[in-house]
Amino acid sequence: MSAYPLPRGANFRRAKTLWELALDVAGNPANPYGGDRDVCITVGNGSGAQFRPKLRMATGSPILAHEVAAGGLEMAFVNPSAFLTQAYRGVGLFEARLPLRVIAVYPTLDWFVFAIHPRTGLRSLADVKARRYPLRVSVKEDPTHSTRVLTDQVLACYGFSLAELESWGGALLMSGAPNDPRRMIPLAEGKLDAIFDEALVLWFDDALKRGLEPLELEPEIFAGMVALGWRRVILRAGTFPHLMQDHACLDYSGWPLYASEALPEQTAYEVCAAFAARAGEIPWEESFTGLDQLGRDTAATPIDVPLHPGAARWFKERAAR
């Protein structure tokens, strides 16, 4: 734990109270995906008739990168790292390159899998199009969710879309959380043909137990996705109890906290220092190995976008200690 879990003073007790209230309001289970579930933290001066913001940091969708680049936010988190790569390269979701830089990457280790039951006879996503197969597939209900964007990008490589799949008699079984009962109950009842999703720890082994198998993308499809900023990785056998073979899939790791390259160097430096000062209060995942990990490329912190100069200075100084 940090020496001072909460900064001294009544003002910070009020700030902590506001934070807890915001978590409860945003975390209301009644809020749908795509609804008011995101949080923006603003640091500034509230001593006058108007609040004067200095540092605004938010959670949100990948396309929030436009607001960061334009200066409406100083920093934002995105899940996963590949979408920041797309913004930096001006590919995929982004028509032009955005001048963005990494502050730090929160370590998360995850994968995206296309799991399909062998009773369908489908051995590739290409077969879905070729046979115009009426697939019953579970996907996230929010069409703007990052998993839906990835699904759309992959299916586009195969020349079809979820809308076309529906036109062939297929059905989209909508899910909020990856282990939403709307997914897990049909899975248990054998009424589900496929699941396209990440957060494997919440559903993948159950799907394997129910007979679903992960489909591997063809080399040319992987190449197209890598060009868009995704990484091809190997999900090792035994990572999940019922996964008996290595499986090549798309990486879904890392939550970059990023900023515009125009952000003052000292601000980026201070935020990195804050990670160290408050490390004992941050809810790290099991893939966290230490603060130095946040500024270097690892399996849980993929970095394909340059560090902000202020962040690079902080991590360099830390390594030299």
N, C-alpha and C positions, 0 to 999 in steps of 0.2 A: 504494500500500500504506500502511497505517497505520504510525505510528512504532514501535509495539510490537505486532506481529501476535499475540503471545501475552503476556499479562500476566506480569510477572516473578514467580518463586517456584515452588517444587516443587509447591505445591498446585494451581497452574493447569496444570502439565504433567500432573498426574494427571487433572485435569478434562478436558483435551484428549484424553487417552488414553481416558477413559470415553466421550467423545463419538464418537470414531472407532469404538470397539467397538460402541456403540449403532447407529451408521449401518450397520455390517456386518450385525449381527443383524437389524435391521428391514428392511434391503435385500436379504436373502436371496431369490433368485429363486423359491425353493420356497414362500415365503409367499404365499398366495392373496390377491387383493383381498378386503378385509373381514377379513383375518387380522391378525397382529401386525406391522404395517408402520408404525405411528405412533410418534412420539417425544414425550416430555414432558421438558422441561428445568426443573429445580427449583433455585432459588437460595435458600440459607438458611444455617442454622448447624448444623454437624455436630460441634461441639466437646463435646457431651454424650452421654449414653447413648441419646438419641433425636435424630433429625434434625428441626430446627424450620424448616419451609419459610416463606419470605417471598414468593417470586415463582415461580409455576408457569405455564409457557407450553408449549402443546402444539399438535401438528397433529392433524387428525381430521375427522370427518364434520360436516355442517352442524348436526345436532342436539346436538353438543357444546356449543352455545350455552346449553342448559339448565344445564349444569354451571358454565359461566362466570357466568351470571346468579345461580346459587345460591351461588357462592363456593368451589366445589370446585377451580376453576382461576382464576387471575388473568387469563390471556390465552390466546387461541387463534387460529390461522390458519384461514381457511375459503376454499375455492375453489368457485365464484367469488363476487364481491361480492353478487350477487343474493340469495344465501341469507342473508347478514347482513341485507339489507333485509327479507326475509320475517320474520326473527326480530324485528326492530325494529318492524315493522308488525303482527305477529300474524296473518299470512296464510300461505297455502300449507302448509308443513310445521308451522307453529306456530299453535296455537289461541288463544294470548294473546300480547300484546306483551311482549317481554323488555327490561329496562332496560340496553341495551347501547350502547357508544360505540366509535368508531374510534380506534385509536392511530396507525396508519399503514397505507397500502395498498402492498404490494409490486407493482410494475408488471408485468403480463402482458397481452398482447394476444391475444385468442382469440375464437372464434365457435362456435356450435352449429349444425350443419346436418343436415337430413333429406335424404339423397341416395338417389335411387331410379333404377333403370335404366328407360329409356323402353320397353323391350320389354314391360314389365308393362302398359302402357297407362294407368298411374295418373298423373293430373295434379294430384291433391290427396290429402292424407291422408284427406279425406272419402270419396274413392273406395274406399279400403281397406275402410271399413266398409260402404259401399253395395253393394260387390261381394263382400263377405266374402272378400277376396282372400287366398290362402294364401302370404303374403309370407315370403321367406327373408331375414331381416334380422339384421345383426350389431350387437350391443349389448354393454355391459359385463356381465361375469359376476356381479358383486356387485350384488344387487338394491337395496342401500342406497346404492350409489354415486351421487354427485350427478348424473351424467348420466342415470341411470335415473330419478331423482326428476323431473328436467326432462322426460324422455320421458313419464313417467306424467302429469305435469301438462298437457302439450300434448295427449296422446291423450284425456285426460278432457274437454278442450274439444270434441273431435270425437265424444265419446260412446262410446268403446271403449277397450280396454286391451290390453296385450301378451298377457295370458292369453286373452282372447277371440280375438286373432289366431291363437294356437296352436290354439284349438278349431276354427278354420276350416280347419285343415290347414297353417297357417304354421309356421315354425320359427325359433327364436332361436339364432343362431350366437354362442356366447359368446366374448368377448374379454377379455383382461386389459389389457395396454397397447393404446393405439389402433392400433399397427402390429403387433399380435400376429400370428404366422404363422397362427393359427387364423382370422384375418380375411383377411390378405393373400393366402394361397394360394388359398382359394375365390374371392376377387375376381379373381385372375389367371386362374383356370380357368373363369370365367364361371358359377360356381355360386352366386353371391350376387346377390340382387335389390336390397338396400338396406343402408345404413349410417346409423345414428343416433348421432352422437357429436360431441365437441369435439376439441381438440388437432389442428386441421386440418393443421398442418405435417407431421404424421406419416403422414397417409393420404389427404388430400383430393385432391391432384393426381393420385396414382395412380388413385383412383376415377374422376376425370374422364377420364383417359386410357383407362380401361376402359369408358367410355360412361355411367357414372352421371351424373345431373343433380340439382342441388339443387332441392327443392320449396319454393315460397314459401308461407307461411301466409297465410290470408285476413285481411283487415283486422280482422274481429271476433275472430279467434283471437289476433292480435297484441294487440288491446285487452285481452282477458282475461289474457294473460300479463303485460302491462305492469302491470295491476292487482295481480298477484301479486309484483311487484318486479323483473321482468325488463325489459331495455331492447331496443327494436327498433333495430337498426343496419344500416348498409349495408356489405357486403363488396364492395369495389371490384374491378371487372374488372382483371385483371393482377396482383392480389395473389398469385395462384398462376398459373403459366404457362398452364394450360389453362382458366382461368376467363375466359370471353370477354365476360360481361355482369355488370353490377352485380347483387348479390343481397341482398335484404332478409332478415335472419335475426335470431336472438337473440344478444345479447352474452354472452360467457362470460369476460370479462376481470376482472382484479384479484384479488389475494389479501389481503383485509383481515386485519390483526392487530387484534383487538378485545378489549374488556374490559367489565366491568360499570361502569355509571355511578358506582357506589359506590367504585370503586378510588381510593385516595388520589391527589390531583393530582400530588404530587411523584413518585410511582412512574411514572405515565404520562410525565411530563416526562423522567425519567431514561432510560426506554426509548427515547424519541425521540432523546435525545442519544446513546444507544448506537448507533443507526443511523449517525449521523455519525462517531462515533469508530471504528467498525468497518467503514465503507463499503468500504474496500479489501479486506476479507476476505469480503464477501457476494457470492454468485454471481448477479449481476444478469443479466436477460435483455436482449435488444437494445432493448426498448421503454423501458428506463430512461434518463431524460434528466437526472436530478439529484435531490438529496435533497428539494428543495422539492416535487417531483412527488408524493411520498408522502403529502402532506397536502392535496392539491387535486384536484378532479375533472378527469380527463383521459381520453382513450380507453382508456388502459391502467390507469388507477386510478379507476374509477367509484365515486363516493361518494354514496350516498343516505341515509346515517346520519350524525348529527352527530359531529364530532370530540370526544373526551374533553377536558374543560377543560385538563388538563395538556398534552395533545398540541397543542391549539389555541394555548396560550401558547408552547410551544417553536417551532412553525412561525411564529408571529407575530414572535417575537424574531429568528428566523433571517432572515425577510424584511426586517427593519429594519436588518440589519447592512450 
